[in-house]
Structures are given as structure tokens and as C-alpha cells.
Amino acid sequence: MKNSSSTINQFIVRENRKKYKREKISFLSHISHGIRTPLNSIMGFSKLLVLKDLVNPKQKEYIDGILNGSNLLLQFVDNIMDLSQFESDNYSLRMKKYDINKLLWDFTEDLYNQRIENNITDINLMLVWENKVDYCDIETDEVLLKKALGRMINLVSAKYPIVEFELGYRISEKSRINLFVRPAREKLKSEDLLNTQQLYSVDESDSFDYFNFKVLKHSVSLLGGELVMDANNQEFSFEIPIHCKKNKTLI
């Protein structure tokens, strides 16, 4: 009789936890929608003012501030929503095969288009390959991978006083790929180099970078990889499994 009662109690606890998770996701989804809707209007009308030359240079400077702040708020909402789904085990991976070269080109093109649309010019991103392959399949969740790359870029760019950064990959001998972001080496001065502690540190008082870092770690873990920070090369990167065709030669 006691065992039966204990089983029922455990079942009730599990069901209550599931209900709490569903209600939490639903609540955050409503919050996200409630923030996004007015923000899209604010950003849309701000862009129109600039495009139609309805403002003077000083007013344009103010509008740029509005767009930058709005964009940060949208990213913050994305971080909270994704983190909530990860911690509630509510994210469903959509794994497909992609050519890593095309995926990175598409990501970079999308990034520039978004930044041009939002009038953000604080980062120049260059694609580099340390051991490129003609064609390399990578089985991954495209949306999650691109979000991870974006968050990694945000974290690295926040640490360096330059605007030139490199995005690329290297293939390891263990059928893994290391996707990295680093400051452009020719643009980085000796006084700009970060030590190990600075590169690894993420200040919890800076909520934007803190959530970026936390969601990035969850994202990479879901993709079957691990986060790597290399102070010697000033790199922020993550490794995930790959499958490369054997008949292709490294460039």
C-alpha cells in the first residue's frame, strides 16, 4: 500500500513539473510576443525616418541609438526564450546535412544584410579557412548553429577595441570541426591582447553577455560539441562532429 501511494505521489510530482514547464514556456512566449510587436513598430518607423530623409544628422544619430538599443533588446528576448527551452528540455533538434562552406557563406551574408538593415556598422567579419575542404558535410541544426555563431561573435567583439574579426574553421583528425571567431590578427595591437583570465571571464553583472554565454554553452552542448577558448590565439570557438567525403582534398 505504501509503495502504491509513493508511486502516485511521484507521478503527481512529475505531472506538476511538466505543467510548470509548459506554463513557463507559454508565459515567456507571450512576453516575447508582447515585446517584439511594439519593438518592430519602433524599429520600422525609425528606419523610415532615415530612408526618407526626414531627419537631420543629429536626429539620425539619435535614431541610430534607438535602433541599436532595440536590436539588443530583441537579442536579449531571444536569449531568454532559447535558454528557457533548453533548461526545460523543450527544444527539438532539426538535424540535417549541410555543406559547411555554404553554411558559413550564408551566415555571413545574412549577418551583413541584418546589420545593414538595422544600420549597425560596428563589426567587419571576414571568412577564413585554415584547412578548407572542397565539400564537407556537417550534420547539424542549422538554426541553432547560426545562433551559436552569432552569440560567439557578440561575445568576442565585446572584448576587443577593434571592428575587424575573422570567422572560420579547421578540421581535426578526430572527425570534428572547430568553428572559431577571433580578432583580425593584423589589426590587433600588443596592448589589445587579452590574457587567459580576461578571455574566459564573463561578468554576471553584464546581463547581455552573461545570457549570451550561457545560451551559447547550452546550444553547443545540444549540437554534440564543446566550447573552447584559446588565449594564445585569442580565439573563441566550439567543436562539433562532422562527416567529410573522403575523395575531397584539403586546400
Order of alpha helices (4+ residues) and beta strands (2+ residues): alpha-alpha-beta-alpha-beta-beta-alpha-beta-beta-alpha-alpha-beta-beta-beta
